[in-house]
Amino acid sequence: MTSRIPRDSRLRLVRTRSLAAAPRVTDQRRAPRPAPRPPEGTPARSALAAMARARLAEAVRVARWADAALGPGTQGGTPDGKGTLSDRTAARAARELGLTTGQVRSHWDIARLAGLVEVHGADARPGWRLRAWDRDDSAVLRGWVALFDAWSLACPEPGGQEPSAVADTVSAMPQVLSFLQLSAGPVPVEQLLDLLGQRVTELRTERCEVPYAAAPEADPTEPSAAPPRPEDRRAAEPVAPDELAPLLDWALGALAGVGALELGSEGQGRQATLTPLGSWAVWVKLEQICVAAQSPAGNIEQAAEDMLRGCARLRPNAARAEYQAWLAARPVGRAVTELLAAARGEDALLRGLAFEALRVVGAPAEAEVRAAAAEATLRPYALLWLAEHDGADPEDAHEALTRDEATWLWVDTAAAVADHGEGPMLVRHLESAVQATVPQLLQEVRAVGHPRTVQVLVALAAAHPDPALAKAVRRAAFQVHTGGG
């Protein structure tokens, strides 16, 4: 029996649409949070970008020299995995740029921290921000904020300091910067030293496990033996100013070096003042904390997998706000690890949503995503993420995939639709295939070896209204299941 319904088995070539971008019916009564405004007096973004360009001008010049002078395969770095320039390359750059070798190395490190160059062992390549530097203010500001976040790496810490004291200082500086931002003017360094001491004492108290009264040694096997209660822990001893003074000088000097603040003196005392760039960056960080505190759908405390499931029914803008809140509430490294772990699971829907959340993370996720591209299950998603991260238009990012990778992604997305969507949506998913005809699609789907191929084809055959096409799809499913040709 054949169908009398006229049909055209050719598939229209359209860009694969992210499942997270598909509209879903959901209750979204919560009014969208209005776009926050920076503090009064903050320069426009274009003016801030101009300041950032001026601050990073020499780093950009060194990065562009490396892009032009060091061709593919040139061993311009040392194989230490840290992006250190070789002595020969640094000397050559110094001659050609009219700088000292030390200046070249300093500007190279700044370019690396700002994402202007990306280093992999002995090889370096231009970062996407370098390509967009002259035309994209957002790329410039993101590059400077990346440098601002890495201030403790931009300037070597003073010698002879305890590593724990250095770590405590770095952890306490956000509160010091917030105080500077709220002060909106010069603050004496002595006052900042007192604030730093208070914050470091608090951090050490939080880690202190010693109770006020030394209890007699108890037998750990006795049922009555119990660990000290949090309220019984002894407060840490106040930190001596002499211990933190050199570390505060280092922190303020490093932040001044990246352009976040200015150090001056008035009378007998030194003072620190945030620059417009520094004030804006601190406001951005504070705003991220506020976003985290106002998690739209209440998933902020959930693990990555549960958070993604909670976002599955949200529209794209609402889901993005939820990703931002969730990310702002935890260290970026841990967040990226959790998202990729969720993407490695069996649920294809979570795989797509995890990479949508990683798009919100941006540059800090690049190294992990690049490593994930070596995994067959994550490779198509990772390649699309990297293409967009490198500046490709989202409409054209699919060109980064091979035919087999695009087909694998089509099957994976179809699996997500089959598990969480409806039949008509699965039928419409045919339109996103790269193959021109149904027979070509079925042939290549069978060849890529996706583990969900049989289930996807069976679901498509059950949902498709054309009996002849459904029969061909069922036959392909049976052949995959039996291993037939």
N, C-alpha and C positions, 0 to 999 in steps of 0.2 A: 504494500500500500504506500502510496506517495501522497504528499500534501498538495492540495490544490491552491494553497496560499502562495502568492508570488513572494519570492524572497531573494535577497541579495546576500550571499555568504561572505562578501568582502567586508573587512573590518575597517572602520574609519580610524585614521591615525590621529590620536589625540594624546596630549601629555598625560602621563600617569598622575592621577590625583591622589594626594595623600589621604589615607582613610581618616586621619585626624581632621582633615579639612572638610570632610563631607558633612553637610548640615544634619543635625539631629534634633528631634523634638525633645525638649527638656524644659523643666521649670526653671526659669532664670529671672525670678522676680526681683532679686537684689539689684539695686541701681548700680550702674558701673561707677567705679571710683573715678572722680574727676582727675584729669591730668594735673599732677602737682606742679606748683610754680616755685622756682628757686627764690631764695631770699631777695628782698628788694636791694637794688644796687648791683646785682650780679650781671656781668656783661652778657650780651647776646652770644649764642653758640658760635656764630661766625667770628666774633671777637675773641672768644676763648680759644677757638681753633687756631686763629692767627698767633696767639700767645704760645700755644703748644708747638706750632710750626717753628717759631723763632727759638724756642727752648731746645728743640730737637734738630735744628738745622744742620749742625755738624755731624750728628749721628746719621742723618739722612744722606749727607754728602759721602760719608765713609761707606754706607750701605750701597749707594749707587755706584761708587767706584768699584766695589767688589763685584757688583752685578755686571759691570762692563769689562773689568780687567780679568776676572777669574772665570774662564769658560768652563763648560761642562767637563767634568773629570779632572779639573785642576785641583791638585792637593794644596789648598790654601790654608788649611787648618791642621792642628795636631790631632792625632787619633785618640784623644782623651774623652771623647763623648761630651765635652763641656763647651765646645765652640770656641776654644782658644785659638787665636791666630798664631801661625808659625812665625818664628823670628824673621825668616826671609820675606814672608808676605807682609808682615807689619813694617819692616824696613822699606820695602818697595812702596807701600801705601804712603808712608811718611814722606818719602822723596817726592812722589807725584802730587801729593795734596798740600805740601808745604807745612806739615805738622811734625811734631816729635813722635817718636815711637810710642811713648807713654800716652800721648793724646789719642793716637790712633787706637790703641787697645782700649782706652776708656770709652771712646765714642762707639767702638765696635760692641762693647759690652752693653752700652745703653741701647744701641740698635737692636741687639738680641733680646733684651728685656722688654722693649717696646713692641716687639713683633715685626720689626722692619726686615729682619733676616731670620731665617729658620735654619738651624744647624743640626746635622745628623752625623755625628762622628767627625770625620775629616772633611765632610762636604757641607756646603752652605748654599742656600738658594734664596732669592728675594721673597719676602713675605708679602701677603696680599695687600697689607697696608701700604707698603712701599709703592705698589702699582697704583693705588688709589689716593696717594698722598696729596696730590695737587688739586684734586677735584672733589674729594669726599671729606667734609668736615667731621662727620661721625667717625670715620676711620681714624682720623687724626686724634680726636678726643679719646677714642678707645685705646689707641696706642699710648697716649700719655697716661691715662688711668692705669694701664698695665704696668707702666714704669713706676707710677706712684704706689701701686700695690706692692711692688718689689723693691721698695726703697732700702730695705735692710740688706739686699744683695748688691745694690748699686755702689755701696761704700763699705770697704772692709771694716769689720768691728775692731775696736782697740784691743791691742794685745794684753795678755795677762788677766783677762776677765773670765770669771766662771761661766761656762756655757749656760747653766741654769739662770744666772742673772741676766745674761744677754737675752735668753728666751723670754723671761719675765718682762723685760723692758719692751721687747717687740710686742708682746701680748697686751701691754698696758698703754701703748702709744695711741690706739684709737680713742681712748677716753681723753687723753691729753689733747689730741687734735680736735675732738668734739668741743672741749672747753675753749680752745682757741677760736673755733668757728662761732660759738655762741657769744664770745666776748667781742667779736667784730672790731678788734683793734689790738694794739700792742699789749703784750702780757709779759711781766718780768719773768726771767728765766728762773729766779728763786721760787716764784709761786708755782711754776710748772714742775720744779723739782719736788716741792712738797706734795703736789697732786700725784706725781709719779710714784713717790714713796708710799702714799696711801693705797694706791691701786696695786702696787706690787705686794704690799702687806696683805691685802685682801686675797690676791691670787694664792699666796703661800698659805694663808689660813684655810682656804678651800681645800688645799691638798693635805693639810695637817691631820693626822690620824691619832695623835697622842691625847689621851683624856687629861682633864685638869688634875685629878688625883691619881697617883700611881697605884693601881690596884695590885694586890698580891698575885703572884703567879697562880693561875688556875689550871686544873686538869682539863685539857681540851675535850676529853671524852665525857666529862660531866654534862648533863643536860642543861644545867644552869649557866654554863659558860656562854657568854654572848659578846659580840663585838661592841666596841664603844658606840654609843648613839651619836648622831651628828651634833646634837645640842651639847654633848659633853666634850667635844673636841677643843683643844686648847688653841687660843689665838696665837698666830705667829708673832714673833718679836718684831717691833717696828724696825723698818729698814733704815740703816744709818745713811744720812745724806752723802757722806763721803763715798759710800759704795756705789751709789747711783749717779753721782755727778758726772763722771767721765762717760757713762753710758748715755745719759741724757744729752751731753754735748755731741756724742757720736750720732744719736738719732736726729737731733735738730740739724746737724751739719749735713747728714745724708738727705733729709727732707728738703733742706735748702738747695742741695745739689741737684735734685730732680725738679726744682722749681715750685715746690709746694708751699714754702714759707720763706720769709726774709728775717735775717738776724741783724739787729741794730743795737745801738747803745745810747742811753740817755743819762747824762750825769755819771753816776758811779755804777749803774746796773745795766745788765744786758736785757734785751727784750726780743720777743719773737712775734711775728705777725704773719698770718696766712696771706698768701698771694691770692688774687682773684681765681686763678686756676685751683689752688689748694682749697680755698673756701668752697668752690663749686664741687670739687671731688668729695670733700667731707660731707657736703649736703647730699650728694648722690648716695653715699654709703648709708647715711642716716635714713634716707628715704627708702632704701632697700629693707632696712630693719622695720620700718613702719609698714611696708607691704607685707613682710613676713608676719607681722602682728595682726594683719587684717586679711588673713587667708580667706579668699572668697568662698570656697566650698568646704572649708574645714578639714583639709587633708594635710595640713602642715606637719602634724606629728606622725603621719603614717610612713611606713616603709615605701620604697620606690614603687614596688609592684602594686601595692594597695592604692597609692596616690594615683598611679596611671589608670587603674580601674575606675577610680572615682572621677577621673577626667574624661573617661570614654564617652560620657553622655553630654558633655559640655560642648558648646560651640567654640570655634577656634580662639576667639578673643578671650573668652572666659577661661578656656583651658590654658592659654598662655599666661594669664594672670596667676593661675594656680601654680604653674611651673615656677614662675618668678618668686612667688611666696615660699614655695617649698625649697627652692635653691638658696634663697636668702637666709634661711634658717639653719643652714649646715655648711661645713667647709666644702669648698668646691671639689676638692679631690675625692672626698668620700661620696659626694653626690654623684659624680661622674661614674665612679665604680659601681654604685648601687644601680644606676640607670642601665649600664651595660650588662650587669648581672640579670636585670629584668628582661633585657632584650634577648638574652641567650636562652630564655625559657621556651616552652612549647607554644605559647599563645602569640600568634603572629600580630594580633592587634596591639599587644603591649610592645612588640618590637617596633612597630611604626611610631607609636606614641613616645617611646623612650627616645627615639632620635628627634622627634619634634621638641622634646624637652632639652635635648642636647644642643639644639639650635639656639635655644635661649641662653645656654651656658656660653656658647661662642668660643673664642680663642683658647681659654684655659682647658677645653676638652680636646684640643686638636691631637695631642700626642696619643691619648688613649684611643681616640677614634681611628687614628692612622694605624695603630697596632691592631685594632679590631678588624681592619680591612683584610687581614690575613685569614680570618675565620670565614668559612664559606657561608655560614648562616647570616652573618652580619655584613658581608662584603658589599652587596649592592646598596644597602642603607648608608654604610660608611662612605662609599665613593660619592654618593649624592651629597652627603653632608660636606665632604671635603671640597667638592666642586663648587658648592654655594659659598663655602668659607673662603675659597680662593677668588671669589668675585664673579662666578658665573651666574647668569640670570637663572632664577628658579625654573623658568619655562624651558631653559636649554640644558639644565644640569643633567638630564637623562642621557645626554650625548656622551657623558663620561663612562657609561656602561657598555660593555660588549653585548652582542645579541643574546648570548646565553645568560649573562647576568640580568639583563632586562626581562628575559623570560622567567628566570627564577624568581625575580621580584614580583612579576605578575601572578605567579602561582601562590607566592606567600601572601600577597594582598588578597587574592581570591579566598585563601584559607581563612583569613580574618573576616572577610565578608560572610563566608559560609557559616562561621561560628557565631557571629554577632549581628549579622545583617539579615536582610530579607531576600527572597528569590529574585524579585525584579532588579534589585541592586546588583546581584551577581550577574544577571543577564547584561545589565548596562556595563559591567566591568569588562565585557568582551571588547568594548570600543577602545579601551586603553592599551590593548595588545599592540606590539610593534609589527606583528605578522600581518600580511595583507589579506590572507584568506584563512578560513577555519581549518582546512586541511594542513596548512603550513603551521598554524598555531598548535594543533594537536601533535604533529610530528615533533616539533621542537620542545613542547611541554614534556613529552615522553622522554626526550633525550637528556634534559637537564637533571633528572633524577631527584626532584624535590620529594621529601618524604610524605608530603600530604597530597601528592598528585592524584592518587586514586580517589580520595575523598572529595577533592575539588571537582574532578570531572563528574563524579556521580551526582554531586549537588547541582552542578550546572545542567546536567542532562535532565534532572528532575524539575528544574526551574524554567527551562527554555520552552517557549510556546510552540516552536517549530518541531514537529515530530521527526522529520528527516534529520535535522541537525542534532536533535537530542539522541537519536539512534546512533549517529556517528560518534558522538561524544561518549555514549555508553560503551560502544565497541572499543574505543581507545582506552577507556578505564579498565575494561576487562583484559585487554592486551597488556597493559602495564601491570595489572594484578597477577597475571599468569606468566609474565615475562615473555610473551609472544611477540612476534614481529608485526 
